[in-house]
Amino acid sequence: MTTAFYTGASGLVAFQESMNVTGNNIANCNTNGFKAQKTGFSQVLSSMMNTNYANSTLVGNGVRTVYTGIDPSEAAILATQGTLDLAISGNGWFGLENKGQKEYSRDGSFSISVTGSTAYLVNQSGAFVLDSSGKSISSSVDSKTNSIDINSMLNKVGVFTFTNPEALTPTTSNSYLANAYTGTATTAPKTDYAILKGYLEQSDVSIADEMVALITAQRGYQLSARVVQTGDEVEQTINSLRR
């Protein structure tokens, strides 16, 4: 089988993955705190055109998509007047605990979850919001008035930072995971941010940029399909000459 098949097939897979990422970005253009994902392309395999020469020119035999991170820059902040809505102005991420796993997000659309006589600050998926020491934020429910000191809970919200936030790994529920490339999460210096009450950060997705990326990926997909088709036609012609 000619290398055209491998090159074309890998291109189909790579550009399909690129379209999937772009489509996900577009679908989250109105998701609070969402950070657009970015992908790039990398050569899968290369071989020498002429093995009789040590310095022979290398030729690529395929392509693959590689995750190149997110855009962690601050997006537009919208006033909502929501009592439990918070936005980070500056650098940093809200810390969350989801089933024992530490996650991070810029989405400050929080709510209250009451268990017995204790109220917890959680996000829309039920993950616990963490304070600067990495512990869940809670408050006692007044047994007589059933009231909760919400302001004291909001004042405890922690903000965390990373050496390379661009490398955060997207996970479910509009949250992100730390990894070896991001560095360990540390408490952000208070001079680097301000928490705004009654505001929410919007998505940083640019529809114009994503549409350009989508069209580019579609054209690449079409070209890769044409490469596979041409390779098949060449194989058919060769086989017919052997008869």
N, C-alpha and C positions, 0 to 999 in steps of 0.2 A: 504494500500500500504506500502511495506517495506521501511525502510530508505535507502536501496540500491538504489532505484530509485532517491530519492532526492540527495543522495551523488553523484551518477553517473551523473545525469543531471546537477547539479551545477558544477561538474568538466568539463563537455563538454563546458558549457558557459564560465567558467573561462579560460580554456586553449585556447579556440577560441579567447577570448579577448587578451590573451597574444601573440598569433600568429599574431593578427592584429597589435599590437604595434611593434612587432619585424619586421614585414613586412614593416611597415611605416618607421622604422629606416633604413632598407636596401634600400628602395626606395629613401631615402634622403642622401645616402652616398656621393653624389657629390653636395649637396646643400650647398652653402656658409653659414657659421655661424650656421649650424644646430646642435642642441644638442640632443643627443640620449635620448629617454624617457626610464624610468625604471618602471617595475611593480613588485609587490610581491603578495603573496597569504595570505589570512586571513580566519580563520574559520568562517563560517556563523552562526552555531548554535551548541550547545552542550547540552547533557542531561545526567542524571545519569543512569548508568547501572542497579542499584538496588535502587528503591525509598524508600525502607524500612530502609536504612542506611543513616544517615546524611552526612557521609564522603565517600559516594560511588564514585567510579571512573567515571569521565566524559568521554563521547564518542562524537566525532564530527559527525555531520550529513550533512556536506556540506562544500564547499570552494568558495571563490570569489577572484577576482583580486582586488588589491588596487594600486592606483597610488602612486609611491614612489618618484616621482620627475624626474629631468633631471640631466645630468652630465654637470655642468657649467664650467668645466676645459677648459683652453685655448687649442685650436687645432693648427695644423700646419698652418703657414701663407705663402701664395704664392704671389710672385711678379707678378703683372699684368701690371704695368705701366699705368693703367687707370687713367685719370685725376680726376675722381670722385669716385675712389675706396679707401675706408678707412678700416683699420683693427685696432683693439684694442689689444695692447700688454700689458697684465696684466689683472687686474680685472675691470669689468664694462660692461655696456650695452648702446647701442645707444637708445635714447628716440625717440618715434614716436607718432604722433597724427593721428589716423585713424577714421574719421567721429566722432570726439569728444571724442574718447576713447584713453587713454594713453596705449601704447604698448612698448615693449622693444625687442631689437634684437642685435645679434652680426654680422649680415650681413650688411656690409658697402658698398654694391653695389648700389650707389646712382645715381640720375640723376637730371636734371633741368626741372621744369614745369613753363611755362610762362603764366601769366594771365594779360592781358593788358600790362602795363608798369612795372610789377613786376615779378621777377623770384623767385621761391621757390625751396629749396632743398628737394627732395622727394626720397623715396625708389622705388623699382621696381613695387610696388603695388599702388603707388600714395600717400602713407601716408607721411605727413609732418615730416621732421627731426627736432628735437628740440634742442635748445641751453641749456646751463646750468640752465637757469631760467625757462625752460619749455615752451618757446615760439618758434613758427615756424621761421625758418631761411630764410630770404628773402633779395633781393638786387634789386635796380632799374636797368632797362634796358636803356642803353645809347640811347637816341632818334636819335642821328646822326650816330653812328657806330653799333648800336644794340648789343654792347658788354656787358658782365656781369663780374663783379669782382668775379670770382669763388673762388679765394684764400681766400678772406675775408669771404666768406660764409663757406668754409671748416674750417677756423680757429675758427668759432663760435660753431661748433658741440659740444654738451654736452655729458658727460658720466655719467651714474648713477649706483648706487650700492645698494645692498640689504643686510639685515642681514642674510637671508637664501635664496640665489638665487636658490638653488636646488628645492625649492617648487614652482617656477614659473609655471604658467599654460599655456601649449601650446595653441595657437590659429591659425587662418589662416595666410597665407602668411609668414610663418617662423618667427612669432613673438610670444611674451609671455606676459602674464598678471600678474600683482602683485595681491596678495591676503593677507588674514590675517596671513598666515604662513610666507610669505616672509618679512614682515615688509614694511614700507613706503620707496619708492624710494628716495634716497638722492644723492646729487652731489658727485661724487667720488673724493677723494683727488688726486691732480695731481701727487703725489708721487707714486700712486698705478698703474698708467697706462701710456702708451704713444700711441698716434694716429699715425699710419704709413700711409703715403699717397702713393698711387700706389700699395697697397697690399690688399689682401682679406684673411680672415680667412676661412679655409676649414671646412668641417663637421668633428665632432669628433667620428663618427660611426666607430666601428671596425667590419669589415665584418666577421672575424673569430669568434669573441665573439657572434655576432648576429646569425650566423649559428648554433653555439652550443645551443643558447637559443631557436632557432626555432626547432631544432631536439628534445630538451627536451620537449617543449610544444606539439609537435606532438605525442611523446610517451605518455605523460600524457593524451592527447585527446583520443588516442587509448585505453588506460587502462580504462578511464572513460566510453567509449562506451561499453567495455567488462563488466563493472560493471552493467550497465543498462541491457545488454543482459542477464547476469546471473540472475539478479533479476527477469526479465521476465520469464525465464525458471523455477525458483523456484516457482513463482506464478502459472504458468501453472501446475506444478507437484502437488502442494497443491490442486488446484481446481479439478484435475482429481481424487484425493483420496477421495474427498467429494461426488463423484457421486455414 
